Amino acid sequence: MNNIIIVGLQWGDEGKGKIVDYLSENADVVVRFHGGNNAGHTIVIDDEVYKLNLLPSAVLRTGKISVIGNGVALDSHALISEIESLKTRGIDINPSNLIVSESCPLILNVHKDKEKLFEDLNGNHKIGTTNKGIGPCYEDKVGRRAIRLCDLENADELNNRVDALLNYHNAIRKGLNCLVVKKEEMLKEIEEIAKKILPYKKPVWKILNDFTREGKKIMFEGAQGTKGKYFDFHYAALDHRGEFSDENILGIVKSIGINENDFNDSMKNNADKIEQMINNSRLLVRNLGVGGTPFLIIGDSLFVGATDLDVLREKVDELSHKQS
């Protein structure tokens, strides 16, 4: 094994975590490269059940380095809570075996508020979001307003970025007749977590490129569905796309910082940066949120919407009879 990418073929929930846990025995480093804490993997070890939302699955194995890349929308409070929960169960997590990208955009309470506000505005057309603020966080990243992990180290820079973020969010809140967020409140929210999260902050792009040159075996752990147009931000059905997390394979390059030339060369088998991609799927697919599975292929016909399991069973039975 050299370097392997684990991704899901569908909308998530394909069992990627179990595969990553199994294969990580031979890996040196496991990288979570996208998504937020709405995704997650459930792993069972010696009848002990572990539910991971932000941490890479290899964090449960000793001697492995776990990495959270800059493509992840980081809820610092959720990450620290997850770390502390695992520590109470005897799992050793420290800045030596867990590295978090300094460029991760931070999910704050204003992001969760905004997501809930706009979900409520949709009335009967809600999409079933988790209201964890992941989408609004990516919006701010693209809009050049996001507060990154590295911004917490510089008080002047942090003040400027908080001002810019609140100018945007408070304008929306005023328009929706909601209370504005005071700067002191946001700074307090950030200060409460900064001391706990900053020890894990490192330049992931540099470390991963160093690891590849050293010949370390790296596994890239997908946290959401991918494969072409199912969940990709640019191509998926409007109500079923990822927030702004890169779901396709080439998006990994941007989400972790590996040299693009090395990646392109590896795809031509001229380098060993990425050796293998494993696509994972399940027989019965599901897409979390409101509404049914976006697409169902029935024989040679076009895609047909499936609104519930009864419809799905009827269609599958019908197709089975035709093929028997």
C-alpha positions in Angstrom: 0.0 0.0 0.0 1.2 3.5 -0.8 -1.5 6.3 -1.0 -5.2 5.4 -1.2 -8.4 7.5 -1.5 -11.6 6.2 0.1 -14.7 7.8 -1.3 -18.4 6.9 -1.5 -20.2 6.2 -4.8 -23.5 7.5 -3.6 -24.9 10.1 -1.1 -23.0 9.0 1.9 -23.7 6.3 4.5 -21.9 3.6 2.4 -19.8 2.3 5.3 -16.6 4.2 4.4 -15.5 4.4 8.0 -15.3 0.7 8.4 -13.2 0.4 5.3 -10.9 3.2 6.4 -10.5 1.6 9.8 -9.6 -1.7 8.3 -7.1 -0.4 5.8 -5.6 2.2 8.1 -3.8 -0.7 9.9 -1.2 -0.4 7.1 -1.3 3.4 6.7 1.0 6.0 8.5 -1.4 8.9 8.0 -5.1 9.3 7.5 -6.5 12.6 6.2 -10.1 13.9 6.4 -10.2 16.3 3.5 -13.8 17.8 3.3 -17.2 18.2 4.9 -18.2 19.1 8.4 -19.6 17.5 11.6 -22.9 16.6 9.9 -21.1 13.7 8.4 -19.6 10.8 10.4 -18.4 7.3 10.7 -19.4 4.6 13.1 -16.8 2.1 14.0 -17.1 -1.0 16.3 -13.9 -2.3 18.0 -14.2 -5.2 20.5 -17.9 -4.5 20.9 -17.2 -0.8 21.7 -19.1 1.6 19.4 -17.3 4.8 18.4 -19.2 7.6 16.5 -16.8 10.0 14.8 -18.0 13.3 13.2 -14.8 15.3 12.5 -12.0 13.1 13.6 -10.4 10.8 11.0 -11.2 7.1 11.7 -7.6 6.2 12.3 -7.6 8.2 15.5 -8.7 5.0 17.2 -5.5 3.3 16.3 -2.2 3.8 18.1 0.8 4.9 16.1 -1.2 6.7 13.4 -1.3 10.4 12.5 -4.7 11.9 11.9 -5.0 15.0 9.8 -7.9 17.4 9.2 -7.4 19.3 6.0 -8.3 22.9 5.0 -11.4 21.6 3.0 -13.2 20.9 6.3 -15.6 23.3 7.8 -14.4 23.2 11.4 -16.7 23.5 14.4 -14.0 23.9 17.0 -16.4 23.3 19.9 -17.7 20.1 18.3 -14.1 18.9 17.7 -12.9 19.5 21.2 -16.0 17.8 22.6 -15.3 14.8 20.4 -11.7 14.7 21.5 -12.5 15.0 25.2 -15.2 12.3 24.9 -12.8 9.8 23.4 -10.2 10.6 26.0 -12.6 9.6 28.7 -12.7 6.2 26.9 -9.0 5.8 27.0 -8.2 7.0 23.5 -5.0 9.1 23.4 -5.4 12.2 21.3 -2.8 14.9 21.4 -1.0 17.4 19.0 1.5 14.7 18.1 -1.1 12.4 16.5 -3.8 14.9 15.5 -3.0 17.8 13.1 -5.6 20.4 12.0 -5.0 22.7 9.1 -4.4 26.3 10.0 -6.6 27.3 7.0 -9.8 25.6 8.2 -12.7 28.0 8.2 -14.4 28.1 11.6 -18.1 27.4 12.1 -19.6 29.9 14.6 -23.0 30.4 16.2 -23.9 33.0 13.5 -23.6 30.3 10.9 -25.9 28.0 12.8 -28.4 30.8 13.3 -28.3 31.8 9.6 -28.9 28.2 8.4 -31.9 27.8 10.7 -33.3 31.2 9.8 -33.2 30.4 6.1 -34.5 26.9 6.6 -37.5 28.3 8.4 -38.1 30.8 5.6 -38.4 27.9 3.2 -41.7 26.9 4.9 -43.0 23.7 3.4 -40.0 23.4 1.1 -37.4 22.7 3.7 -34.4 20.6 2.6 -33.9 19.0 6.0 -30.5 20.5 6.8 -28.8 19.6 10.1 -28.6 23.3 11.0 -25.0 22.9 12.0 -23.9 25.9 10.1 -21.7 24.1 7.6 -23.2 25.7 4.4 -23.1 29.3 5.8 -19.5 28.7 6.9 -18.5 27.7 3.3 -20.4 30.7 2.0 -18.3 33.0 4.2 -15.1 31.2 3.0 -16.0 31.8 -0.6 -17.1 35.4 0.3 -13.7 36.2 1.9 -15.3 36.7 5.3 -14.5 33.4 7.1 -12.5 33.3 10.3 -9.8 30.7 9.9 -8.0 28.8 12.6 -4.8 30.8 12.0 -6.6 34.1 12.6 -7.1 33.2 16.3 -3.4 33.8 17.0 -3.3 37.5 15.9 -5.6 39.8 18.0 -5.6 42.6 15.5 -6.3 40.3 12.5 -9.1 38.6 14.5 -10.7 41.9 15.3 -10.7 43.0 11.7 -12.2 39.7 10.6 -14.9 39.7 13.2 -15.9 43.2 12.1 -16.2 42.0 8.5 -18.1 38.9 9.4 -20.6 40.8 11.6 -21.1 43.5 9.0 -22.5 40.8 6.8 -24.4 38.7 9.2 -26.0 41.5 11.2 -27.2 43.2 8.0 -29.1 39.9 7.3 -30.4 39.6 10.8 -31.7 43.2 10.8 -33.5 42.5 7.6 -35.2 39.5 9.2 -36.0 41.4 12.4 -33.6 39.3 14.5 -31.3 40.5 17.2 -27.9 41.5 16.0 -24.8 39.8 17.4 -22.5 41.9 19.5 -18.8 41.8 18.7 -18.0 41.1 22.4 -20.3 38.0 22.2 -18.4 36.6 19.2 -15.0 37.3 20.6 -16.0 35.5 23.8 -17.2 32.5 21.8 -13.9 32.4 20.0 -11.7 32.9 23.1 -13.5 30.1 24.9 -12.2 27.6 22.4 -9.0 29.1 21.1 -6.6 27.8 23.8 -7.9 24.3 23.4 -7.8 24.1 19.6 -4.7 26.1 18.7 -2.2 23.4 19.9 -3.4 21.2 17.0 -2.9 23.9 14.4 -0.2 23.3 11.8 0.5 23.9 8.1 -1.1 20.8 6.8 -0.1 21.5 3.2 3.6 21.5 4.0 3.4 18.5 6.4 1.6 16.3 3.8 4.0 17.2 1.0 6.9 16.4 3.4 5.2 13.1 4.2 4.9 12.2 0.6 8.6 12.9 0.0 9.4 10.7 3.0 7.5 7.9 1.5 4.8 7.7 4.2 1.7 5.7 3.4 -1.3 8.2 3.3 -5.0 7.4 3.2 -7.5 10.1 2.3 -10.8 9.6 4.0 -13.9 10.9 2.3 -16.7 12.0 4.6 -19.6 12.4 2.2 -21.0 11.0 -1.0 -19.2 11.9 -4.1 -18.8 10.2 -7.5 -19.4 12.6 -10.3 -22.7 14.5 -10.1 -24.6 12.9 -7.2 -23.5 15.2 -4.5 -21.0 17.6 -6.2 -21.7 21.3 -5.5 -21.4 22.2 -9.2 -23.5 19.4 -10.8 -25.8 17.8 -8.2 -29.6 18.4 -8.0 -30.0 21.8 -6.3 -31.5 20.6 -3.1 -29.1 17.6 -2.7 -25.7 19.1 -3.4 -22.9 19.5 -0.8 -22.6 22.9 0.8 -19.4 23.9 -0.9 -17.2 21.0 0.0 -15.3 19.5 -3.0 -16.9 16.1 -3.5 -15.0 15.0 -6.6 -11.6 13.4 -6.6 -9.7 16.4 -8.0 -11.1 18.5 -5.2 -8.9 16.6 -2.8 -5.9 18.5 -4.2 -7.4 21.8 -3.0 -8.7 20.4 0.2 -5.4 19.2 1.6 -2.7 21.1 -0.3 -0.8 18.3 -2.0 1.2 19.6 -5.0 -1.1 19.5 -8.0 1.7 18.5 -10.4 2.5 15.5 -8.2 -1.2 14.6 -8.2 -1.5 14.9 -12.0 1.7 12.9 -12.5 0.4 10.2 -10.3 -2.8 9.9 -12.4 -0.4 9.2 -15.3 1.4 6.6 -13.2 4.6 8.7 -13.3 4.7 9.2 -9.5 3.4 7.4 -6.4 1.6 10.2 -4.7 -1.8 8.6 -5.2 -1.7 4.9 -6.0 -5.3 3.7 -5.7 -8.8 5.0 -5.3 -11.4 2.8 -3.6 -15.1 3.5 -4.4 -17.5 2.3 -1.8 -21.3 1.7 -2.3 -24.2 -0.1 -0.7 -27.2 -1.9 -2.2 -29.9 0.3 -0.5 -29.0 3.9 -0.9 -30.4 6.8 1.1 -30.1 10.6 1.1 -30.6 12.4 4.4 -32.9 15.4 4.5 -36.5 16.0 3.3 -37.8 14.2 0.3 -37.0 10.9 -1.4 -33.9 9.6 -3.2 -33.3 12.1 -6.0 -32.9 9.4 -8.8 -33.9 5.9 -9.4 -33.0 4.0 -12.6 -35.7 1.8 -13.9 -34.6 -0.5 -16.7 -33.7 1.5 -19.8 -36.0 4.4 -18.8 -34.9 7.8 -17.7 -34.4 8.7 -14.0 -37.6 8.3 -12.0 -38.1 10.0 -8.6 -38.7 7.7 -5.7 -40.6 9.3 -2.8 -40.8 6.4 -0.4 -39.8 2.8 0.2 -43.0 1.4 -1.1 -42.4 3.0 -4.5 -38.9 1.7 -4.4 -39.9 -1.9 -3.6 -42.6 -1.8 -6.4 -40.1 -0.6 -9.0 -37.4 -3.1 -7.9 -39.9 -6.0 -8.0 -41.1 -4.9 -11.4 -37.5 -4.8 -12.7 -36.7 -8.2 -11.1 -39.7 -9.8 -12.9 -38.6 -8.4 -16.2 -35.1 -9.8 -15.8 -36.2 -13.3 -14.6 
